[in-house]
Amino acid sequence: SDMPSDMPSSLPTKIESATLALSYIPGKLTNYQNGVFLSEGLQSRIIATSMEKVEFADGSSSRYGFHGRPDGAAVFADPNGGWMYVSNSERENGDGGVGAIVFNADGEVVGYKHLQLGTSWNCSGGKTPWNTWVSCEEHDNGKIWQVDPTGQRPPEETSMSATLGNFESFAYYIPDLPQFFVTEDDSYGALRRFTPSNPNWEDPWSILHGEGALEYLVLLPSNGDRWDQEGTYYWTDDHEAAKSNARSFYMHTEGLDIYRNELFVVSKVQYSLFILDLEGNTYKRLATDVVTEDDSYGALRRFTPSNPNWEDPWSILHGEGALEYLVLLPSNGDRWDQEGTYYWTDDHEAAKSNARSFYMHTEGLDVYRNELFVVSKVQYSLFILDLEGNTYKRLATDVGLFDGQPDQITRLIKDGNVQTSSTFDANEPEEEPLLYFCEEKGDSQGIHARDANGWYYTILESSEYGRETTGLAFSPDGKHMYFSFQSEGVIFDIWRDDG
């Protein structure tokens, strides 16, 4: 179908929030604007499109077009008021870089600028604790750059890329000395940690460019097997040894986050989430490989290879292993029960009969931490299996379940304030964040969220645009959400009717 036209760029008139009834209902996709289905109570506008000039609130426009293939992004407060949406450009052959859309205090677009030019495949990155942007190049000779969102300082290569690589994500942890982490999306991509020798907090920019210890992660699984669910780890300056260890136990790491004293990193090839205790030397691995079947008797199946050969990963799905099928045991024997237990069996006929009774026509499937999410489209149900136990929950829904892969993640605290990766203040009241995440490779791309109670919502989705949403970020006051459809290079601004 034809691409939908842009909505007017004006924002809603300011109204005191006390005069508005709450109207935002996450997951109830009733509002269609700009080719996107929005949850009830949300509004949208398109604020930039790749290769087209950015239109400003005063009627003028930028001198040059918005950058192509926007990817990882973050929002920074502007010293002059307002904020800046800083976005990577994942283009090749030196056509990548970083750009920034500038907003005034009312959320109106007032500027666009290039912050970095001449780099390639700027994928993701992260914010520093002193509010600069770290941009990671994802190619064989990629570098890790520190970028000033204000443009006052030129981009500078960091000490973290003393050895080059396919870099993806950045995070930090500050106990006594600060520690900075970067993932590498490669078969031999060892997770790296940079600890500056003498950080100068009077000039924090310099911290990522001075001397320090550049070390790499080595995992020691409890039984020496990559599928072990726990083990110990250490850091080494022997890059070659760490590369070999990554190849054996955690290759192709991408997503990275730190919450309190735990580091979360994803190996996309092994379908594993590793959780490292940064105050100790232990780790856990959460993983599963399962396939759904869209049939009345379609039993969810799990395949566990007997002896996976990671020198020839193609062969892993073609060799010997245990093929098992899911059996649900609802608490009261009824398909509409909201909880129960489960087990896996090699009796396919018994499992088919069970699927027919309790979870037929499964489609959407995902794993997050130790939970497996699977959708029965006929029963309009979301099943959540605890992969470390034998219990499950069933949640009823009739709209908004993602059919792709969760991608970039950010947090929004319940009071509206943004919590960035790696920030936690023990003096603040205890409050669990909401997790918002992008989507890749589904039929209907969207933005999704999961609350502290495990409830799962689609905030918005579209079948009009390409196969990946990227660049998810919130304004400093939490009232504007920004994201892009990467292939079209379209940047959206989303806000609530009720403020």
N, C-alpha and C positions, 0 to 999 in steps of 0.2 A: 504494500500500500504506500501511498505518497506520504512523505514525512510531514507531520502536523506543523502548522505555522506557530510562531512565537506568540506568547501572551504579551499584553502591554507591560512595559518595564516599571510602571509605577507601583509603589507599595501601598498597602491599605492605610487609610487615615488613622492617626493615633487616637485610641479610645482608652480611657482608664479601664484596666482589666477588671476592676471590681464591678463594672457595669455589665460585663459579659458573663453569660452562663458557660460553664465548661462544655465544649462541644467536640473535643478531640477523642475519637474512639479508635485506637490502634487496631489494625487488622480488618476493619470494616471498610472495604474498598468500594466506596460509593461515588467518589468524585473523580471525573475524568478531565484532565487538562493537559495540553501539550503532548499528547500521546502517552500519558502516564495515568494509571489508576492510583488515586491517593486515598489514604485512610480518611474517614469522615472527619471534617474539621481542619483539614490541611489545604493550603493554597500553594501554587507553584508559579514560577516564571523562569524563562531561559535568560541567563545573563551573559553568556559567551558561547561562541561556536568557532571551532578551529578554522584558521585561515581567514576569518572575517574580523573586521574591526569591532572592538568592544564599544557599545553605546553607553554614554554617560548620562547621568540624571539631568544635566544642564542642556542636553541636546547635542553636545559635541561627541567626538569619538576618538579612539586611540589612533596613534600614528601608524601602527602596524597591526596585523591580524593576530588573533589569539593563537597560542602555540598548538601544535598537533599532538594527537595521542596523549591527552592528559592522563596522569596516573596518580601515584601517591601524593597526598596533599596534607596541609595543616593550616590552621588559622592562628594569626598572631595579632596582638593588640598593636594599634598604630600609636606612636608617641604623640601624634597630633590629634588624637581622638579617632574613633572608629576602629577598623581592623583591616587585615590583609589576608586574602586567601592565596597561599603559596602552593603552587602545583608543579609537579615534575612533568617533563615532556619525554615520552618513551619513543623517540625517533632515532633512526640509525644514521651512520655516516656523518657524524658531527652536527646533525640537525636537531639534536635533543637540547636539554637544558632545563631551566626553571623560570617560571613566570609568576606574576602576582597581580591579582585583581584587588583594587583598593576600594574600601567602603568608608563612608562617613559615619557619624554616630547614629544616624537614623537608618543605617543599613542600605543606603543608596550607593550605586556604583559611581565612583568619581575618578577612577584612574586604572590604568593597566601598564605594567612595566616588565621588561626582561631583566631577570636577576642573574642569569647565567646562560651563555651561549657557547657553542662549539663542542659540546660533549655528546655522548651517544647513549641511548637506552637508559635514560634516567628513570629508574623503575619506582622504588619506594624510598624509604628513609625514616626520618623521625625528628622530633624536636629535642633540643638540648635543654638543660635546666635553666640556662640563661636566655632562652627564647631566640635561638637561631635554628636554621633548618639544616639537617644533614641529608644530602642527596646522594644516592647510591647508583652507580652505573652497573648495569647487568650485562656484561660481555667479558670475553676472556681476559682483556687488558683493562678491565674496569677499575675506576678509582672511587674514593669516598671523599666527598667535598663538604666543607662547611660554607653555608650560604647565608648572607645577611638579608633578612626580609625587607629591611629599609633601603637596601641598595647602597648604603654608605661605604661599606667595605666590599672589595671585589671577592669573588669566590676563591677559596684556598683549599688545596688538597690537604687532607688530614694525615696525621701519623699512623692512622689505622690502616691505610692502604700502602704501607711500605712494601707489602707483597700484594700483587694485583689479583683481581678475581671477579666473578659474577655476583656482585653484591646486591642485597635485597633490602633488609630491614635493619633499623638501628634502635637501640634502647639503652637506658642507663640505670645505674644503681649507686646510691651514695650512702654507704655506711660511715666509714672514716675517710679514707681516700676514695674519690669517685672512680667508678668502673664503667666502661663503655663497651657495648656488645654490638656485633654486626654478623648477620647470617650471609651465607654464600650458596647460591642455587647451582650446585655442581656436584657431580658424583664424588669428587674429592674435596668438597667444600667444607672445611673445618670451621666451626663457629669460633670467632675470635673475640678476645677481650683485651682492651687497652686500659692500662692503669698508669696515669701520668705520675712522673717522679716527684714533681714539686709544683702542684697546681697553683697558679696565680689567680686568686679570686678577684683581684683588683682589675684584671684584664682577662675575663673568662674565655674570650675568643681564643686566646693563646694556648689554652689547656689542651686542645685537640691537635696542636701543631708542634708541641715541644717534645722533650725526651720522656720516655716511659717504657713500661714493659708491655710488649705485644706478645700475647700468648694465645694458645689454641686449645680447644676442648678435646679431651680424651675420655671416652666412656669405658667403664669396666663392668659389663653386665654380670649379674650374680652367678650365672652358669656359663658365661662365655658365649651366649647365643644372642643374636640381634633381636630375637623375639622375647627375651626375658623382660619381665614387667618391672624390674628394679635392678639397682646396682649402685656403684660408686663412680666418682669422676675426679679428674684433676686437670690442671692447666699446665701446658708445657710450651717452651719456646722452640721446640723441634717441630717445625712446620710440616716436614715430610712425614714424620711419624703420626702427627695429628691427621693429615690428609688420608693416610692409610686407615686410620681408625674411623674416620668419617665414612669412608668407602664401605667399611665393614658394618658399621652400626647406626649411622644417622645421616646418610647422604641426602643432598638436595633440600637443605633447610630454607624456608621462606619466612612464614609468619613468626613474629617475635614480639613478646610483651613481658613486662615485669610488673608484678603486683605484690606489694609488701616485700617479702624476702624470697619469693619464688620467681624463677625465670621459666617462661613457657615458650617452646620453640617447636615448630612443625616440620617433619620430614614428609614432603608430599609424595615421594616415591614409595616410602614404606607405610604410608597411611598411619603415621604414628605421631602422637603428641608427647614430647618429653617435658617433664617438670623437674627442674633442678632446684634444690634447696641451697640458696646462695650463702646461708649462714653455716652450712655443713658441707658434706661432700657426697651426698646421696642424691639419687634421681629416681623417678618413676617413668614408665612408658605406658601410655594408654593407646590401644589400637584394636582394629578389627577390619576384616575384609568380608563384605557380604553383598549379595545380589538380590534384588526384588524380582517378583514375577507377577505380571498384570493378567491374572487369571482367577476365576472363582476358586480353583483348587491350587492356586499358586503359593506354595510354601516358601517363606523367606529362607534362603540357603546361605550357609557359611562354609568357606573353603579354607583350610589350614594346610599349607604345603608341608610335606614331610621334611624335605631337605632343600630349602631354597638356594639356588645358585646365583649370587648377586654379580658374578662375572658375566653372566648371561641372563639378565633379569627377564627377558622375553620368555624364557623357559619356565619361569616360576609358576605361571598359570597353566602350564601344559604337562607338568610332571605329576608324581604321586602325591597324595595328601588325603586328609579327612574331609569328606563332603557330608555336611550335616544340615538338618532342617529344623526350623523353629516350631515349637509347640507351646502355645499359651494355655495357662490354667487360671481363668478368671476367678476372682475371690468367691463369687456366688454362682459360678457356672453359666453366667449370662454374657453375651457378647457386648452388652452395654455397661458392664461393670467397669468402674474407673480404676481398678487396680487388680493385681494378681501376681502370680509367679510364672516362670517359664523355664524351659530346658531345650537343649539341642539333641536331636536323634538322627540316626542313620536310616530310620524306617520312613522312607519317603511317602508311602501310602498313608501311614498314620498321620504324618505331618500335613499332607494334602487335605485329609478329612478335617483336621484341626483348623487349617487356614479357611476352609469353606465355612466353618462354624463361627470363627472369631476374627479373621483379619484378611478377607479375600481382596483381590485386586490391589496389591501394594505397588506404589510407584515411587514417590519422593523418598529419598534416603540420605541421611547424613550422620556423622559421628562427631560429637564435641566432648572433649575430655573423656569421661568414662561413660557417656550416655549415647545410645543409638536412637536416632529419630527416624521413624518410618511411617508413611501415610497410606491408609486404606481409602482410596478415592470413592469407593462405593458406600462405605460406612461413614464418610466424612469424619474420620478419626485420625488423630496423631498418636502413635504409640511411642513411648519413651522407655527403652530398656536400660537398666543399670548393668553395664558390662562387667562390673567387678562383683556383682552379686547375682541374684536370680529373680529379681522383682521387676515389675513394669507398671507404668501408669498409662491411662488412655484419656486423651483430651479431645473433646468434640469441637470441630470447626468446619466451616463450609467455604472459606475463602483464605487466600494468602499464605500458602505454604511454599517455600522455595523449592525449585526443582534443579538448581545448579549447585555450585560449590561455594561455601562461605569464603570470603576473601579478606580484604582489609577490615580491621576492627577498630572501633573507638568506643569511648564510654561517655555517658551523660548521666550525672548524678540526679537524683529525683527532684532536687530543688531547682534544677535548671542549669547549675554551674557545670562547666566542662572539666572533666578529669582526664588529663593526658596520660599516655603510657608512662609508667615508672614513677608516678607521683603518689605518695601516701603520707599523711600527717597523723601521727599517733595521738596528737592533741585534739584532733577534730572528732566530733561525735561519730560513732560507728554507723555507717550507712552503705549498703551494698549498691554498686552501680548498675545501670542498665547497659547491656552490651548491644551496640549497633554494628552491623557488618554488611559489606558489599556482597555481590554474587558474581560468579563466573560460570559460563558454559551452560546455563539453563535455557529453556525455551522462552521464559518470561523473566527478564532481568529485573532485579529490585533491590530494595534496602530492607533489612529485617532487624528484629530486636528480640532479646530474651531478657526477662526480668529476673529478680532474685529468687522468685518462687518457681522458676523453670517454665513459666508461660512464654509462649513463642508467638510472635506476631510478624506479619508482613506489613511494613509501613507504607510501601508503594511498590508497584511493579509495572512493567511494560513489555509488550511483545512487538512494539513498533521499532525498537532500537536494537543495537548490536548485542554481542554475547558477553559483555562484561561491564559491571558498574565499578567505578574506582573513585579515589579522591574524597572519601567521606570525611567531613569535618564540620564542626559547629562553631558559630560565632561565640565570642567570649561570654555573652549573656545567655547563651543557650537557646536563643529565640529563632535563629536561622540555621538550617541544615543545608550544607552544600555537598554535591556529588556530581559525577560525570558519567555519561555513557561514552566509553573510551573510543570506540571505532568511529563514531560520528563527531567526537570532540565537543559534545554539548554539555555545558555546565548549568546545573539547576540550582535555584534558591527555593527552599521549602520553608514555610512558616505556618503557624497555627492561627486559626480565626480568633481563638480566645486569648491569644497572647502567651 
